[in-house]
Amino acid sequence: MSTDMQLYCVASLLRRGRSLDQFSTGLSLLGVAFGLAPWLQGLYNPWLLIIGCALLVLGAMQKYYAFRVAFDADLFQRMADSPATLSERTQALDQALTTLGLQAGKRDDRPWPDRSRGALTLLRRQAMVLGAQILLTLSGLLASPWWTI
């Protein structure tokens, strides 16, 4: 597979992180409801407050990964779309990242398969944090006071 096609494929996979981010945002809002709604009704369940706060913390972690994944998706797409040779594109990208302080200067010689694996690792971490949010949401639903009636 050509390097340009690999760059397109990685960019396409990384753009799926947006769907994960949207789902996580919904779970974070549900975390606010878990944490506040019972307290507003006079039902003081500290476990629901803890679950709600944990959902918000996981949501913030997921937002960080979503930001990084979206940034990488844009970079991979730009690298694939650029008419210059791959080595020229890579050199320009590394120079820009170093100038902005987003990359250490000594990391310019990484091959694209390594960069792709690193970017996809961020996407996996984003998905794992979302999975933790889902498990926490399910445990919150099962621990909710309306199930004890």
C-alpha positions as CSV (number, residue, x, y, z in Angstrom):
1,M,0.0,0.0,0.0
2,S,1.4,3.4,-0.9
3,T,2.3,5.8,1.9
4,D,-0.3,8.3,0.7
5,M,-3.1,5.7,0.9
6,Q,-1.9,4.8,4.4
7,L,-2.1,8.4,5.4
8,Y,-5.7,8.7,4.0
9,C,-6.7,5.5,5.8
10,V,-5.2,6.7,9.1
11,A,-6.9,10.1,8.7
12,S,-10.2,8.4,8.0
13,L,-9.9,6.2,11.1
14,L,-8.9,9.1,13.3
15,R,-12.0,11.1,12.1
16,R,-14.1,8.4,13.8
17,G,-13.0,9.8,17.0
18,R,-15.5,12.6,16.6
19,S,-18.4,10.0,17.0
20,L,-16.7,8.7,20.2
21,D,-16.5,12.3,21.4
22,Q,-20.1,13.1,20.8
23,F,-21.2,9.9,22.6
24,S,-18.9,10.8,25.5
25,T,-20.4,14.3,25.7
26,G,-23.8,12.8,26.2
27,L,-22.5,10.5,28.9
28,S,-20.9,13.5,30.6
29,L,-24.2,15.3,30.6
30,L,-25.8,12.2,32.0
31,G,-23.1,12.4,34.7
32,V,-24.3,15.8,35.7
33,A,-27.8,14.5,35.9
34,F,-26.6,11.5,38.1
35,G,-24.8,13.8,40.4
36,L,-27.3,16.6,40.8
37,A,-30.8,15.3,40.1
38,P,-31.1,13.0,43.2
39,W,-29.7,15.8,45.4
40,L,-32.3,18.2,44.1
41,Q,-35.1,15.8,44.9
42,G,-33.9,15.3,48.5
43,L,-32.4,11.8,47.8
44,Y,-28.9,12.0,49.2
45,N,-27.1,9.2,47.6
46,P,-23.3,9.8,47.7
47,W,-22.6,7.0,45.3
48,L,-24.6,8.7,42.6
49,L,-22.6,11.9,43.3
50,I,-19.4,10.0,43.0
51,I,-20.4,8.3,39.8
52,G,-21.5,11.6,38.4
53,C,-18.2,13.3,39.2
54,A,-16.2,10.3,37.9
55,L,-18.2,10.5,34.6
56,L,-17.3,14.2,34.3
57,V,-13.6,13.4,35.0
58,L,-13.6,10.6,32.4
59,G,-15.4,13.0,30.0
60,A,-12.6,15.6,30.4
61,M,-10.0,12.9,29.8
62,Q,-11.9,11.8,26.7
63,K,-12.1,15.4,25.5
64,Y,-8.3,15.7,25.7
65,Y,-7.9,12.6,23.6
66,A,-10.6,13.7,21.2
67,F,-8.7,17.0,20.7
68,R,-5.4,15.2,20.0
69,V,-7.1,12.7,17.7
70,A,-8.8,15.4,15.7
71,F,-5.6,17.3,15.4
72,D,-3.8,14.2,14.1
73,A,-6.6,13.5,11.7
74,D,-6.2,17.0,10.2
75,L,-2.4,16.6,10.0
76,F,-2.6,13.1,8.3
77,Q,-5.2,14.4,5.8
78,R,-3.1,17.4,5.0
79,M,0.0,15.2,4.5
80,A,-1.9,12.9,2.2
81,D,-3.4,15.8,0.2
82,S,-0.1,17.8,-0.3
83,P,1.4,17.8,-3.8
84,A,5.0,17.9,-2.5
85,T,7.1,14.8,-2.0
86,L,6.6,12.9,1.3
87,S,10.1,13.8,2.6
88,E,9.4,17.5,1.9
89,R,6.0,17.3,3.6
90,T,7.5,15.4,6.6
91,Q,10.3,17.9,7.0
92,A,7.9,20.9,6.8
93,L,5.6,19.2,9.3
94,D,8.4,18.5,11.8
95,Q,9.7,22.0,11.4
96,A,6.2,23.5,12.1
97,L,5.6,21.2,15.1
98,T,9.0,22.0,16.6
99,T,8.5,25.7,16.1
100,L,5.2,25.6,17.8
101,G,6.6,23.5,20.7
102,L,4.4,20.6,19.9
103,Q,7.3,18.2,19.3
104,A,10.8,17.9,20.6
105,G,13.4,18.8,18.0
106,K,15.1,15.4,18.2
107,R,12.0,13.4,17.0
108,D,12.1,14.5,13.4
109,D,13.2,11.1,11.9
110,R,10.3,9.0,12.8
111,P,8.9,7.0,9.9
112,W,5.2,7.3,9.0
113,P,4.2,3.8,10.1
114,D,5.5,4.7,13.6
115,R,3.6,8.0,13.5
116,S,0.5,6.2,12.4
117,R,0.7,3.7,15.2
118,G,1.1,6.6,17.7
119,A,-2.0,8.4,16.4
120,L,-4.0,5.2,16.4
121,T,-2.9,4.5,19.9
122,L,-4.5,7.9,20.9
123,L,-7.7,6.8,19.2
124,R,-7.7,3.5,21.2
125,R,-7.1,5.4,24.4
126,Q,-10.1,7.6,23.6
127,A,-12.2,4.5,23.0
128,M,-11.0,3.0,26.3
129,V,-12.0,6.1,28.3
130,L,-15.4,6.0,26.5
131,G,-15.7,2.4,27.5
132,A,-15.0,3.3,31.1
133,Q,-17.7,6.0,30.9
134,I,-20.2,3.4,29.5
135,L,-19.4,0.9,32.3
136,L,-19.7,3.7,34.9
137,T,-23.0,4.8,33.5
138,L,-24.4,1.3,33.6
139,S,-23.3,0.9,37.2
140,G,-24.9,4.3,38.0
141,L,-28.1,3.2,36.4
142,L,-28.1,0.0,38.4
143,A,-27.3,1.8,41.7
144,S,-30.0,4.5,41.1
145,P,-32.7,4.8,43.7
146,W,-35.6,4.3,41.3
147,W,-34.5,0.6,40.9
148,T,-35.0,-0.1,44.6
149,I,-38.8,0.4,44.5
